[in-house]
Every structure is written in structure tokens, then in C-alpha cells.
Amino acid sequence: MNKPAQRIALITGASRGIGRAVALRLAAEGAHVILAARTVGGLEAADDEIRARGGASTLVPVDLTDFAKIDQLGAHVAERFGRLDILVGNAGTLGDLTPLAHADAKMWDRVIGTNLTANWRLIRSFDPLLRASSAGRALFVTSGAAAKATPFWGPYAVSKAALEMLVKTYAAEVATTAIKVNLIDPGVVRTKMRAAAMPGEDPETLPAPESVTDIFVRMASADCTENGKVVSI
């Protein structure tokens, strides 16, 4: 019997928090994980841990708001692997918590660029490689902020609401293919972003990023049949 081909997974924001936890978990499940993030030290630490556990990874130091780099990454993955089985669009930024009328334009562009435009560019670059997989799975991390209007959270909330429409539209467009596209809302998790948003909160009272990885594994599985859903933990 032929051994199943190793799944190829790309995770953005993989140097820390949820992205790192998901990358380590997918590697433990047998995938070759491509780790993309800005922080080289964090990538190297994750790579060391994956390899110490017998896993395989490829490191990609990249600023996802340098959009041309996403196209280049797609070309590199195509050349080396010929397909992508799992795409996890996790990288995100909070921006400033400020009244919309006082929001800095550069901050706004950075939040929209990271949380929305970079994910569109990922879809644009990796759609052909997801189609080349027998069971392409694309997962994007959203937030409860997308569904409610909370004062001072405008840039982040707008970016996540738009991300949800982007992903649901893509899911509808690939509905007749083998690709499944979904959003995951991990809820409250002990991350650097959460600490920035809630500085008075005791992080030790919050679930660790590792606690939310089960849903990513399930939704990335070739057995997953859901498409165009927002799955909350």
C-alpha cells in the first residue's frame, strides 16, 4: 500500500501565539509546515522545537504587508512542493484603540493591510496550489469583534468584518471544488495581542494558545466537509 503524501501547510504569524501553536500541532500531526512571520528569532525557536519532536518545517521571514513577497512565496511553494494542502491565515495586528475620527492614517493602513489585504493576496497567490491538492483547506482567524460595534475598536473590527466577507465569498467561489474554506474565532486566548488590548487582565487566567489547536486540526483535515463557516471556540 502506498503511504499517503505528507500534507503541506503554510501558517502565517507562526512565530508566536496561536500561529506558533497551530504550526507545532500540525507538524506533530505529520504535516510539513511552512512558517511565515516577521520575527526571525521566533521562527527559529519554533523550528527548533518542531525538529526536536521529529517534525519538518521551512522558515519564511516575511512582512506580509510587503505584498509582492506573498506572490514570491507562492511561486517558491509551487516550485518546491507543487501544491498546498493547508493554508492558515493567522497573522494579525490590533492597531490603536482610538476613536475613528482620531485614528492615524498609517495605523489604519497597517491594520487593513495585515488583517485583510494580506489575506486576499494569500488567496490570490495560493488558490492554484490549493486546487492542486486533493483536499485543499484554507482557514482564516477572525474575532468576535467582527460582529459587534465596540467603541474605539474600529480599525480592528472593520478589518475582521471585511475578512469574514472576503473568506465567505472565496468559499462560495470554490464550492464546487475539493477546497474547503472557513473562519475560526478562537475566542479569548493568552496572546500578546490580548495583553495589548486588555493590559489590566491577568494573562495566567486565560487559556493558552495550545488549547485551541484541536479545531484547526479538524478543519484542516481532508475529512472536513464544512465550507464558508465561522467556527467559534
Secondary structure as UniProt FT lines:
FT   STRAND          8..12
FT   TURN            14..15
FT   HELIX           17..28
FT   TURN            29..30
FT   STRAND          32..37
FT   HELIX           40..52
FT   TURN            53..54
FT   STRAND          56..61
FT   TURN            64..65
FT   HELIX           67..80
FT   STRAND          86..89
FT   HELIX           100..102
FT   HELIX           105..112
FT   HELIX           113..117
FT   HELIX           118..132
FT   TURN            134..135
FT   STRAND          137..141
FT   HELIX           144..147
FT   TURN            151..152
FT   HELIX           154..173
FT   TURN            174..176
FT   STRAND          180..185
FT   HELIX           192..197
FT   TURN            199..200
FT   HELIX           203..205
FT   HELIX           209..212
FT   HELIX           213..220
FT   TURN            222..223
FT   STRAND          230..232
//
